[in-house]
């Protein structure tokens, strides 16, 4: 059975889609210049094993949960953005992070996130700001999937093969 079907049909894994209320508000911790505070905030989003799991039925080989791949890409783009602003894209990048700022990885992340957003097709409605003649995405409650349950499942099934 494909993982996506199992994840949405098996209530033992996570709360049903659209069951958690989440208030959308701006959190600058994830957007400001990288620092120990931002690193800790990003790290707190990931389960042990960084979202790589193994499960005898749905993932007998190590597999990655899409949400954590997407968060990894977003975190990488955050790092690349500030490295570019600081003029440090081509130097002063720690060796263990150099692949994250490579043009190949950045292009991969842009397209991966584009396709992931299209696949999830979130249909929550965002109120229009008459002043902006558009939406900010902040100040309203969304109905979301229970990410804490996903994280708990990932930690219970984590794989250290990666």
Secondary structure as GFF3:
##gff-version 3
##sequence-region A 1 162
A	DSSP	alpha_helix	3	9	.	.	.	ID=ss1
A	DSSP	beta_strand	20	24	.	.	.	ID=ss2
A	DSSP	three_ten_helix	28	30	.	.	.	ID=ss3
A	DSSP	alpha_helix	36	45	.	.	.	ID=ss4
A	DSSP	beta_strand	52	55	.	.	.	ID=ss5
A	DSSP	beta_strand	59	64	.	.	.	ID=ss6
A	DSSP	alpha_helix	66	85	.	.	.	ID=ss7
A	DSSP	three_ten_helix	95	101	.	.	.	ID=ss8
A	DSSP	alpha_helix	103	120	.	.	.	ID=ss9
A	DSSP	beta_strand	140	144	.	.	.	ID=ss10
A	DSSP	alpha_helix	147	156	.	.	.	ID=ss11
###
